[in-house]
Each structure stands twice: as structure tokens, then as C-alpha cells.
Amino acid sequence: MPMTDLTPDQEAALLAALTDTCRTAGYVVEAIDRGLEVSGEDQDEGAFYLLPDHGWLQIRCLVLDHDDLDAARDLTALFETMARAQFRLIGCRFAFDPGTGLWLVEDLYPGFDPASVPTIMEQMAFIWSSLEDLFDAALEGAVPGDDAFDAAFDLEAGGPPN
């Protein structure tokens, strides 16, 4: 997709539309340096960061912070678990930053509908709540098998793929 440079007025309008949409959906919204921080009423639950960039919107949520990663004896199992989760086509991706931690990320293309953002954040929260125990185990060195991923999403194995 081509990059779309928004004018400052267009970006401000996009952020205003996102703010209104998220507040209407019951989220608390705060302006931050490059976008918006969006959280539920219980701000201890974490936050989403909405970061516009050249017409795209990146939605991020921190799932494992720097301290979580420092406590791990080795990150090999974590990276393998990330790859296995990603192979499952979960609809979003992981981003690793050694300074802040592991993020769950969704990239929305230019022209996205701002009204879809609360639903996307709910989907991301569901994905993480389904995978959290597997990632906690990965921090301890365990790599989950297919059955563990199936159970995380309440799926039943139907047999090997064709």
C-alpha cells in the first residue's frame, strides 16, 4: 500500500475521530506524544497505544514488560512461542523491543474505518488473554505444543492438516 502523508489537520481529525469512537465505546483516552493512550476504566489492566503514521494506524499493547523479560533465564522458548502463535494466523503480530518488552501489534492500512478500532482492541485483548499462560510458561523455558495452542483458543484438534 502506498504511504499517505496526512496534513497536520488531517492527522488531528483522525485523532479526534479515534478519541470520540473510543470514548463512546467506554474507554479512557489520553493524548500522548505521537498518538493516543487508550485504556479501560481499570487502568491497571494495561493500555493500547494508537499511533498514526503516514495514514496507517498502529495499535500496540505491551504484553510482557522489560522486567518480565529480565526475569526469564533464556528467551529462546519465548521467541519460539511467538513464532508458533504467529503461524496460527492470529490476526496481529508481535514486536520485540529490548528496552520496553514484547508488544502485540495490529497495523491498519490507510483508509481504515475509525469505528472498527474498539473491536480490534477487544480482539487483541482476547488473543492475549488466550495466550498469556503459554507465554508465561515460555518465560520459564517451556515451548507449548499444538495441543496447548488449541486449548488456549478452546479449539479441538480435528486431525492433521491435509
N, C-alpha and C positions, 0 to 999 in steps of 0.2 A: 504494500500500500504506500502511496506517496506521503511524504511528510507534509503537514499543513501548518504553516506558521500562522497562529492566531494573532490578531492585533491585541494590544492590551485591553481594549474594550470588549473584544470577543471572549478573551480568557476570563475577564471579570464577569461577564454574563454567564459563562459556563459555570464558574464557581458559585455564582448566585443561584443558578438553577439547581445545582447539586446540593447546595445548602438547604434550599426550600424543600427539595424532594426528601432529603434525609431527615430533616426536622419533622416533616409531615409523617414520615414513617416511624417517628418516635425516637430518633437518635439525637444525641447531643453533638453539636458541630462547633468546632473552633477553627479559626483561620490559623494557619502556620506559614512558615517562610515560603514554601513552594506550592502550597495547596491547602488541604483541609484535613483535620483530625476528626474522625467520626467514631463515637463510642455509644454504648448503651447507657441507660441511667446508672447502672452499677459500673463505674469507671474502673473498678478492679478487674473486670473481665477482659480488659485489653481494648485496643483501638484499631481502627482501619485508617490508613492514610491514603487520601485521594490526591494524586499528583499528576496534573496535566502536563503534557509535553508534546508540542508540535501537533496538537489536535487529538493525540492519543490521550487516554487516561489510564494510569497505572493505579490499581488498588492493591495495597500491601497490608499485611498484618504480621507482626512479629510473633512467631510461634515458639522459638527457643532463643532465649537471650544469651548474651556473652557468658554470663555466669553458668548457665546450663551447659554450654559447650566446654567451658573450662573444667567443669566437674567430670566430664567424660574422660575415660582413660585413653580412648582412641576414637577417632571419628570415622574409621573405615566402615563400621556397621551402619552408622548414620547415613553416609553417602550411598551405600548400597540400598538401604531402605528408601532413601529419596528416589533413587533410580527405579526401584520396583514400584513405588507409588506412582511415579510419573508414567511408567509403562502401562499403568492401568487407565490411562487417559482420564484423569480426574477432573479435567476442565480448567486447570490452572497449573502454575508451575512453582517451583521452589527457587529461591535466590539465597545464596550464602554470602554473608559479609563477615569476615573475621572480626571486625570491630564491633558489630552490633548483634549478629547472630543469624538465625535462619528465618527467612520470611516466606510466607505464602503469597503469591502474586498472581493477579489477573491483569491482562493488558486488553483494554478496549480500544478498538480502532476508531479513526476519525469518523464522525457522523453517528456515533453511538447515541442511544436514547438515554438521557439522564434518569428517566423514570425507572430504568432497569437496574440501577446501581444498588438500591436496598436489597433486591432479590439476589443479586450477585454476591453481596456481602453475607447474606444468610446462607447461600450455598457454600461459600468459603468457610464459614463458621461450622457448618455441618461436616465438611470434608475434614477440617482439623479435629473436631471433636471425635470423629470416627478413627482418625489416625494417631491421635495423641498417645495412647498407650503403646502403640507399636514403636513410635519414635522414642518414648521414654525407655523402652526395652533396648532400643538401638544404642542409646547413650550408655547402656550397661554392657554393650558388646554383642547383643543378640540380633540376628538378622531374621526377620519374620518370613515364614514360608507363604505359599499361596493360600493355604487354608486360613492363616491368620488374617490376611488381607480380606478374604471372603467374609470371615466372621466380623471383621471391623465394619463392613458395609451391610451386614445382615444378608449376605448372599449365600446361596447353596451351590456347591460345586456340581456342575452338570456333567462332568467328564472332561477329558482333554479336548482342546480345540481341534478342529479339522485341519 
